[in-house]
Amino acid sequence: MIVQAAWSLVRCQHGGKIKEFYDRLYLKKGAKKSIIAASRKMIEVLYTMIRTGELFNSMPENILNRKLAQYGLIVKKNKRRALTQET
């Protein structure tokens, strides 16, 4: 099932770091080996999230705040920290 999620992630336009990882491996190893490696990377990220209790954060906070400001969606730092500490 995680392989299907990885396929979905690498095929979407905004796949993020996992898609970049897949694309880099695809040139060397081919599609099947690359998707298995991307699936493993996703499992490692999920395990780390469960172990540490943190939310997934694919981009640094300064870049996220800049992008949110572009769309007029500025989030207060205290509110965001509260969200990350609750889960």
N, CA and C atoms as an extended XYZ file, in Angstrom:
261
Properties=species:S:1:pos:R:3:atomname:S:1:resname:S:1:resid:I:1 pbc="F F F"
N         0.819       -1.180        0.000 N   MET     1
C         0.000        0.000        0.000 CA  MET     1
C         0.876        1.262        0.000 C   MET     1
N         1.994        1.228        0.703 N   ILE     2
C         2.861        2.405        0.740 CA  ILE     2
C         3.472        2.662       -0.634 C   ILE     2
N         3.651        1.608       -1.417 N   VAL     3
C         4.187        1.782       -2.772 CA  VAL     3
C         3.177        2.531       -3.634 C   VAL     3
N         1.902        2.229       -3.466 N   GLN     4
C         0.870        2.949       -4.213 CA  GLN     4
C         0.840        4.424       -3.814 C   GLN     4
N         1.024        4.695       -2.540 N   ALA     5
C         1.087        6.090       -2.093 CA  ALA     5
C         2.308        6.789       -2.680 C   ALA     5
N         3.414        6.071       -2.775 N   ALA     6
C         4.625        6.651       -3.364 CA  ALA     6
C         4.417        6.941       -4.848 C   ALA     6
N         3.755        6.024       -5.567 N   TRP     7
C         3.457        6.273       -6.985 CA  TRP     7
C         2.610        7.530       -7.128 C   TRP     7
N         1.610        7.666       -6.278 N   SER     8
C         0.750        8.846       -6.334 CA  SER     8
C         1.546       10.117       -6.062 C   SER     8
N         2.444       10.048       -5.107 N   LEU     9
C         3.245       11.214       -4.745 CA  LEU     9
C         4.197       11.625       -5.860 C   LEU     9
N         4.844       10.665       -6.499 N   VAL    10
C         5.823       11.027       -7.534 CA  VAL    10
C         5.150       11.454       -8.832 C   VAL    10
N         3.897       11.094       -9.004 N   ARG    11
C         3.189       11.499      -10.226 CA  ARG    11
C         2.506       12.856      -10.095 C   ARG    11
N         2.302       13.328       -8.879 N   CYS    12
C         1.642       14.623       -8.719 CA  CYS    12
C         2.630       15.761       -8.974 C   CYS    12
N         2.098       16.919       -9.218 N   GLN    13
C         2.920       18.068       -9.584 CA  GLN    13
C         3.782       18.549       -8.417 C   GLN    13
N         3.260       18.496       -7.217 N   HIS    14
C         3.970       18.999       -6.042 CA  HIS    14
C         4.381       17.840       -5.140 C   HIS    14
N         5.243       16.993       -5.634 N   GLY    15
C         5.673       15.822       -4.871 CA  GLY    15
C         6.684       16.108       -3.783 C   GLY    15
N         7.334       17.239       -3.851 N   GLY    16
C         8.274       17.626       -2.810 CA  GLY    16
C         9.582       16.859       -2.863 C   GLY    16
N        10.165       16.675       -1.686 N   LYS    17
C        11.486       16.051       -1.575 CA  LYS    17
C        11.467       14.588       -2.015 C   LYS    17
N        10.388       13.885       -1.749 N   ILE    18
C        10.313       12.477       -2.143 CA  ILE    18
C        10.317       12.363       -3.663 C   ILE    18
N         9.600       13.244       -4.328 N   LYS    19
C         9.587       13.233       -5.795 CA  LYS    19
C        10.972       13.562       -6.350 C   LYS    19
N        11.645       14.535       -5.761 N   GLU    20
C        13.005       14.865       -6.195 CA  GLU    20
C        13.934       13.672       -6.002 C   GLU    20
N        13.797       12.989       -4.870 N   PHE    21
C        14.590       11.797       -4.590 CA  PHE    21
C        14.322       10.720       -5.635 C   PHE    21
N        13.040       10.489       -5.948 N   TYR    22
C        12.666        9.502       -6.961 CA  TYR    22
C        13.240        9.873       -8.327 C   TYR    22
N        13.080       11.120       -8.730 N   ASP    23
C        13.567       11.554      -10.042 CA  ASP    23
C        15.074       11.381      -10.169 C   ASP    23
N        15.787       11.664       -9.086 N   ARG    24
C        17.237       11.514       -9.107 CA  ARG    24
C        17.633       10.042       -9.263 C   ARG    24
N        16.941        9.151       -8.543 N   LEU    25
C        17.250        7.726       -8.636 CA  LEU    25
C        16.781        7.106       -9.942 C   LEU    25
N        15.697        7.632      -10.491 N   TYR    26
C        15.109        7.079      -11.713 CA  TYR    26
C        16.116        7.055      -12.858 C   TYR    26
N        16.933        8.084      -12.945 N   LEU    27
C        17.919        8.149      -14.023 CA  LEU    27
C        18.965        7.052      -13.900 C   LEU    27
N        19.272        6.630      -12.683 N   LYS    28
C        20.313        5.625      -12.461 CA  LYS    28
C        19.769        4.204      -12.369 C   LYS    28
N        18.637        4.036      -11.695 N   LYS    29
C        18.163        2.697      -11.331 CA  LYS    29
C        16.911        2.232      -12.061 C   LYS    29
N        16.149        3.148      -12.636 N   GLY    30
C        14.898        2.758      -13.271 CA  GLY    30
C        13.716        2.986      -12.347 C   GLY    30
N        12.527        2.750      -12.890 N   ALA    31
C        11.296        3.101      -12.178 CA  ALA    31
C        11.029        2.220      -10.963 C   ALA    31
N        11.145        0.913      -11.112 N   LYS    32
C        10.730        0.020      -10.025 CA  LYS    32
C        11.635        0.121       -8.804 C   LYS    32
N        12.938        0.129       -9.019 N   LYS    33
C        13.850        0.253       -7.876 CA  LYS    33
C        13.727        1.626       -7.227 C   LYS    33
N        13.494        2.629       -8.041 N   SER    34
C        13.378        3.986       -7.507 CA  SER    34
C        12.115        4.156       -6.676 C   SER    34
N        11.023        3.548       -7.087 N   ILE    35
C         9.778        3.693       -6.326 CA  ILE    35
C         9.861        2.947       -4.998 C   ILE    35
N        10.569        1.820       -4.980 N   ILE    36
C        10.767        1.093       -3.725 CA  ILE    36
C        11.623        1.926       -2.771 C   ILE    36
N        12.660        2.564       -3.304 N   ALA    37
C        13.504        3.429       -2.472 CA  ALA    37
C        12.711        4.626       -1.947 C   ALA    37
N        11.851        5.200       -2.778 N   ALA    38
C        11.015        6.321       -2.341 CA  ALA    38
C        10.022        5.862       -1.270 C   ALA    38
N         9.489        4.657       -1.413 N   SER    39
C         8.574        4.107       -0.410 CA  SER    39
C         9.285        3.930        0.922 C   SER    39
N        10.500        3.415        0.857 N   ARG    40
C        11.283        3.240        2.081 CA  ARG    40
C        11.552        4.591        2.744 C   ARG    40
N        11.858        5.590        1.948 N   LYS    41
C        12.102        6.938        2.478 CA  LYS    41
C        10.838        7.458        3.173 C   LYS    41
N         9.669        7.211        2.577 N   MET    42
C         8.410        7.632        3.198 CA  MET    42
C         8.200        6.928        4.538 C   MET    42
N         8.527        5.638        4.591 N   ILE    43
C         8.384        4.880        5.833 CA  ILE    43
C         9.322        5.431        6.900 C   ILE    43
N        10.543        5.783        6.501 N   GLU    44
C        11.491        6.362        7.452 CA  GLU    44
C        10.967        7.685        8.014 C   GLU    44
N        10.380        8.499        7.156 N   VAL    45
C         9.815        9.775        7.607 CA  VAL    45
C         8.646        9.528        8.560 C   VAL    45
N         7.763        8.599        8.211 N   LEU    46
C         6.621        8.284        9.081 CA  LEU    46
C         7.077        7.758       10.435 C   LEU    46
N         8.076        6.881       10.423 N   TYR    47
C         8.589        6.329       11.676 CA  TYR    47
C         9.161        7.436       12.565 C   TYR    47
N         9.907        8.342       11.957 N   THR    48
C        10.487        9.452       12.713 CA  THR    48
C         9.398       10.352       13.281 C   THR    48
N         8.342       10.589       12.502 N   MET    49
C         7.231       11.407       12.989 CA  MET    49
C         6.551       10.748       14.185 C   MET    49
N         6.351        9.445       14.115 N   ILE    50
C         5.707        8.724       15.214 CA  ILE    50
C         6.607        8.717       16.444 C   ILE    50
N         7.894        8.465       16.240 N   ARG    51
C         8.843        8.378       17.344 CA  ARG    51
C         9.005        9.711       18.067 C   ARG    51
N         9.103       10.807       17.314 N   THR    52
C         9.343       12.116       17.928 CA  THR    52
C         8.060       12.873       18.246 C   THR    52
N         6.953       12.499       17.609 N   GLY    53
C         5.688       13.186       17.840 CA  GLY    53
C         5.561       14.506       17.104 C   GLY    53
N         6.419       14.758       16.132 N   GLU    54
C         6.376       16.008       15.374 CA  GLU    54
C         5.517       15.860       14.129 C   GLU    54
N         5.003       16.998       13.653 N   LEU    55
C         4.282       17.024       12.393 CA  LEU    55
C         5.268       17.075       11.243 C   LEU    55
N         4.836       16.650       10.062 N   PHE    56
C         5.699       16.695        8.888 CA  PHE    56
C         5.909       18.139        8.464 C   PHE    56
N         7.148       18.490        8.192 N   ASN    57
C         7.496       19.841        7.770 CA  ASN    57
C         8.466       19.717        6.608 C   ASN    57
N         7.970       19.909        5.402 N   SER    58
C         8.804       19.685        4.223 CA  SER    58
C         9.627       20.892        3.823 C   SER    58
N         9.361       22.051        4.426 N   MET    59
C        10.137       23.233        4.061 CA  MET    59
C        10.471       24.044        5.303 C   MET    59
N        11.579       24.777        5.257 N   PRO    60
C        11.950       25.612        6.402 CA  PRO    60
C        10.872       26.651        6.715 C   PRO    60
N        10.829       27.059        7.961 N   GLU    61
C         9.766       27.956        8.421 CA  GLU    61
C         9.787       29.306        7.718 C   GLU    61
N        10.979       29.825        7.406 N   ASN    62
C        11.037       31.132        6.747 CA  ASN    62
C        10.453       31.083        5.336 C   ASN    62
N        10.672       29.995        4.626 N   ILE    63
C        10.095       29.851        3.284 CA  ILE    63
C         8.582       29.681        3.382 C   ILE    63
N         8.140       28.881        4.346 N   LEU    64
C         6.706       28.677        4.541 CA  LEU    64
C         6.008       29.994        4.862 C   LEU    64
N         6.586       30.778        5.755 N   ASN    65
C         5.980       32.068        6.111 CA  ASN    65
C         5.933       33.011        4.922 C   ASN    65
N         6.974       33.004        4.092 N   ARG    66
C         6.986       33.860        2.911 CA  ARG    66
C         5.880       33.452        1.937 C   ARG    66
N         5.707       32.145        1.744 N   LYS    67
C         4.659       31.680        0.835 CA  LYS    67
C         3.270       31.973        1.391 C   LYS    67
N         3.096       31.795        2.694 N   LEU    68
C         1.804       32.109        3.303 CA  LEU    68
C         1.496       33.594        3.190 C   LEU    68
N         2.515       34.431        3.344 N   ALA    69
C         2.324       35.876        3.231 CA  ALA    69
C         1.924       36.276        1.813 C   ALA    69
N         2.422       35.551        0.819 N   GLN    70
C         2.051       35.838       -0.567 CA  GLN    70
C         0.557       35.668       -0.780 C   GLN    70
N        -0.027       34.701       -0.089 N   TYR    71
C        -1.455       34.439       -0.238 CA  TYR    71
C        -2.293       35.107        0.848 C   TYR    71
N        -1.655       35.889        1.687 N   GLY    72
C        -2.382       36.571        2.748 CA  GLY    72
C        -2.806       35.662        3.877 C   GLY    72
N        -2.063       34.598        4.115 N   LEU    73
C        -2.408       33.626        5.148 CA  LEU    73
C        -1.333       33.577        6.222 C   LEU    73
N        -1.052       34.689        6.834 N   ILE    74
C         0.007       34.747        7.836 CA  ILE    74
C        -0.477       34.063        9.113 C   ILE    74
N         0.338       33.133        9.616 N   VAL    75
C         0.022       32.389       10.830 CA  VAL    75
C         0.916       32.909       11.947 C   VAL    75
N         0.325       33.138       13.113 N   LYS    76
C         1.119       33.587       14.253 CA  LYS    76
C         2.029       32.457       14.705 C   LYS    76
N         3.240       32.797       15.125 N   LYS    77
C         4.207       31.782       15.538 CA  LYS    77
C         3.716       30.986       16.735 C   LYS    77
N         3.109       31.645       17.708 N   ASN    78
C         2.627       30.943       18.895 CA  ASN    78
C         1.558       29.926       18.533 C   ASN    78
N         0.693       30.290       17.599 N   LYS    79
C        -0.375       29.388       17.180 CA  LYS    79
C         0.218       28.169       16.481 C   LYS    79
N         1.216       28.382       15.641 N   ARG    80
C         1.828       27.272       14.921 CA  ARG    80
C         2.569       26.355       15.884 C   ARG    80
N         3.281       26.926       16.827 N   ARG    81
C         3.980       26.100       17.808 CA  ARG    81
C         2.990       25.287       18.628 C   ARG    81
N         1.870       25.890       18.946 N   ALA    82
C         0.856       25.167       19.705 CA  ALA    82
C         0.335       23.984       18.899 C   ALA    82
N         0.184       24.174       17.594 N   LEU    83
C        -0.272       23.065       16.760 CA  LEU    83
C         0.744       21.935       16.745 C   LEU    83
N         2.019       22.249       16.642 N   THR    84
C         3.028       21.197       16.589 CA  THR    84
C         3.182       20.503       17.934 C   THR    84
N         2.915       21.198       19.038 N   GLN    85
C         3.058       20.576       20.344 CA  GLN    85
C         1.850       19.725       20.715 C   GLN    85
N         0.688       20.025       20.176 N   GLU    86
C        -0.515       19.269       20.524 CA  GLU    86
C        -0.472       17.856       19.983 C   GLU    86
N         0.053       17.675       18.779 N   THR    87
C        -0.020       16.358       18.157 CA  THR    87
C         1.206       15.555       18.407 C   THR    87
